[in-house]
Amino acid sequence: MSDIALFSQGGNTLPAHLRNLELDATTKALMGGGGNGKRISIKGGVFRMVVGGKEVAQNDDRAMNVVIVRSAEKTSRSYYAGTYVEGQNSAPDCSSNDGVAPDKGVKNPQSTNCQNCQQNIKGSGQGDSRACRFSQRVAVALENNLSGDVYQLSLPGQSIFGTGDNGKMPLQQYAKFLGGHGIPVTAVVTEMRFDTSSATPKLTFRAVRPLSVEELAESKAQGESADALNAVTQTVQQVDGNAPKASPFMEPEAAPAAKPAAKAEAVDEPVKRAVKKTESKDVASVLDAWADDSDE
């Protein structure tokens, strides 16, 4: 059988066990270049599907249901000394992948450590904000296609820290809320919803339903996949295949705006917060509802 025949007709002549395989890290490395990654952008307050750096679809709904299958272990940071220019793929002056110290090779490290950096002081940015921005990378799969593509989602600080109510919380509070009741975030369908009261793109999160036994197995498998690992370890620019020498760790929309906003929203450092009684009541209601559903 010739090479051409082997790969003809969409690979239908391949043995069954070789069909529909996920490309492994070795093959992807030898292919070179990258740029085949998939991610969800929240630029402009719209869910945008981006593949290989090109926007291929939009979801105009204010909410989207996903399963969070993996997360970067730590939040990242990036600092731009100048103003951001739309469409410009410039590296930050200083960045940190682990949020502890500047990465090697950054253009202009602002301090030896992030905690005591002058750009980490309230007021160093617009209004009461910090000039150095937080971001968090997570890997998500769509609820209606859990075994399908894994997407990178890079969240700005205001979607990570702070407090929320009525079951709509920033990511860290949401994870603590579930974890405090023994529920893994990877074991539920999560609704991501735009906060329409925010001047810049901001997501809130709430649990919609628990995963079935079959879905939970799929979530675990997706979390261990190469695509999920790349989603939480690679920068947005690396996923898109358009990384400068010192890659930013945030989407361009999270960089400083060209013109100062009238009132910037401050994002505090992550802190330990006591769980409010109202939250316990909320989770009890959620669990009761799930139990009722399972009895039907």
N, C-alpha and C positions, 0 to 999 in steps of 0.2 A: 504493500500500500504506500503510495507516495505521500509526501508531506502535505501537498495540496489536498489530496483526498481525505487525509486525516482530519483536516480542519474545515472541510467543506460543509455546506448545509447546516451552518450554525453549530457545528460540533456534534451532530447527531450520530456520526460514525464512531465517536469516542465510546469506550467502555462505560457502562452505567456508573461505576464508582468514580470516574474522573469527570463527570458532568456537574456543572454548577458548583464547582469548588471555589472557595474564597482564595484570592491570591495571597500567598504567604509573603512574609517580610523579605525573604531572599529574592523572590521574583520582582517585587516592587523596587528593591534596591538596585537590581540589575537593569530594570527598565529606566531608572534614572529620572531626575528632574522633579518628580512629584507633580503637584497641581491637579490630582484626581480626587482630592478629598471633598467631602460634603459637609456643609455647615448651615446653620440657621442664623441669619442676621436679623437684628431688630432695628436696623437703621430706619429712621423716620417714623418709628412707631408702627411698623408693619412687619409681619413675619415674612422673611424672604429666604427662599431656598437657593443656596449658592453652591455650584459644582465646578471645581477647577477654577475658581475665581470669577465665574460668570453667573449672574443671576438668571435662574431658569424658571422660577415661579414665585408667585406671591399669594399669601393667605390674608385676605382683608378682614377676617374675623378678629375680634379683640382678644380671643382666647384660643389656645391650642392644647390638646391633650397629648402628653408624651410619657414615656417611662425613662427616668434617669438611671442609666445603667452603670455609670462610672463618673468619678470626679477627680480632678487634680487634688493632690494631698494638701496643697497650700495655695493661698491667694497670691497672685502676681502683682507687680507694681510697675508703673512706667511714668516717666517725667519728660515733658517737652518744654524746652526753654522758650521757644517762640510760639507763634500761633499756628494752628493747623490749617493747611490748605486742602480743600476738597479734592480728592482724587490723587493726592500726592502720597506715594508710598515711602515715606521717610522714617528712618529709625528714631526712636526716642533718644534724648541726650543721656538718659540714665534709665536703667531697667533692672528688675530683679525677678527671677523666675520663682523664687521661694519666699519673697517678701521679707527676707532677713538681711541680705546684703546685696550690693550691686553685683551684677554678673560680670564675669571676665570679658574684656573686650568692648565694654560700653564706651561711648565717645567721651562722656564727661561725667564721671561718677560724682554725685553730690555729697556723699559721706561714706564712711567706712561701714556704717550699718544703717538700716532703714529706720529703726525706732527713733534714733536721735538726729535724724536728718532734718535740715532746715526746711526742706520741701514737704515734710510730714507734719508741719505745724498748721493748725487752723488759721486761715487768713492768708496763707502763702499762695493760695489760688484765688479764684473768683469768689467774692463775698467771704463767707466763713469757711469755704472749702479748702482742701489741701491741694497743692500744686501737683503732688505725686498721686496718681490715680490707681485705684485698686481694680483688679479684674479676676474673675474666676472662670475656669474652663470646665465644662461638664460634657459628657457624652450622652446623647439621648436617642431613643428610638420612638417612632410614632406609634400611638396606641393601636391604630388600625393596621399596622404593618410591623409588628414587634420583631419579627424574625428577618425583616428587610434591612434597609440601610441604617447605618449609625451616623448621626450628625454631631458636629461640634457646635456647642453654644458657648459663646464668650460673653459673660455678664459683667456690666459695670458695677461699681461699688454700691450704688443706691439700690440695686437689685439684690445685693448680697446681705448688707447689714441693716440694722434698724429694727423697728417693730411694726407690726400690722394688726389688723383686727378683722372681725367677721370672716375668719378663715382665709384671709388673703394676707400672706406674710412674705417678707423677703426670704431669700433662700436659706440663710443660716438659721433664722428663727424657725422656719418650716422644718428643717432637718432636726433641730433640737426638739421641736414639738412632737414629731413622730418618734424620734429616738427615745425620748423620755417615757414613751408608752410602749417601748419594745417593738416598734414597727420600723423595719428598714425602709429607707426612701426608695430603694430598688425594688420593693415588693408592692408598690402601689402605682396606680395611674395618677399622674400629677397634671393638674391644670395650670398652665402658664397664662397669665392674663395681664394685659397692659393696664397700668395705672393711668387713667385719663386725666388725673389731676396734676400729673407731673409734666413739667415743661420739656423734659428730655426723656427719651425712651427708658421706661422702668417697668420691670415685670414683678408681679406678685405670684405666689404659689399656694395651692391648696390640694389636698387629697380628694380624688373623685371616687375611687373604688379600689379594693384589693385585687391583686392579680390572682388568676386561677392557678392551679398546680402546674398546668402546662405552660402558662405564661411566665410563671416564676422561673421555671427551668430555662425558658428562652431568654429572660432578662439576665440570668446568671451567665449564660453562654455568650450573650452579646457583650457583657461587661468584661469578659476575658478575651475578646477578639482583638485582633491587631488594629482594626479600625477604631475601636474604643480607646485603646492605648494611645494611638496617634492623636486622637481628638483631645486628650487631656494633657499631652506632653508637647505637642507642636503648637506654634503660634498660629494666629489667623493667617498670616502671610505665608507660612510654610504649608498650611493646608491648601491654600489657594495656588501654591507654586510660584509665589512672587515675593520671596523674602529678600529684604536688603541685607547687607552684611551683619548688621546688628538689629535683629528683628524686633518690632514692637510686640507686646504681649496683649494688646487690646485691639479691638476693631477701631477703624478710623473715627467712627461716630462718637467714641468715648473719649477722644482726644480733645484738648481745649478748643473751644470755638474761636472763630476769627474775631468776633465781637463779643465783649463781655455781656453776659446775661444780666437782666435787670435784678434778678434775685437768684443766686445759686443755692442749690440744696446741699447742705452740709452732710457729709457721710462720716460718722464716727468710726474709730477703731473698733474691731470686734471685742465685745466684752461679755462676761458671764452675766446672765440675767435670770432672775427668779421666775419660775413658771407661775403665771397668774391663775387664779382659781377659775376664771372665765375660760381659760384654755382647756382645763381639765374637763369642764362641762362640754366644750365643743367636741373634744375627742371622744368623750363618752357617747355623745349623740351620733357621731360618725360611726363608731363601732357598733352601736345599737342598730343603726340603719343597715350596716353591712350584714349583721347577723340576721336581720329580718329578710334581707335579700336572699341569703343562703338557704333560708327555710322554705322559700317559695318553690 
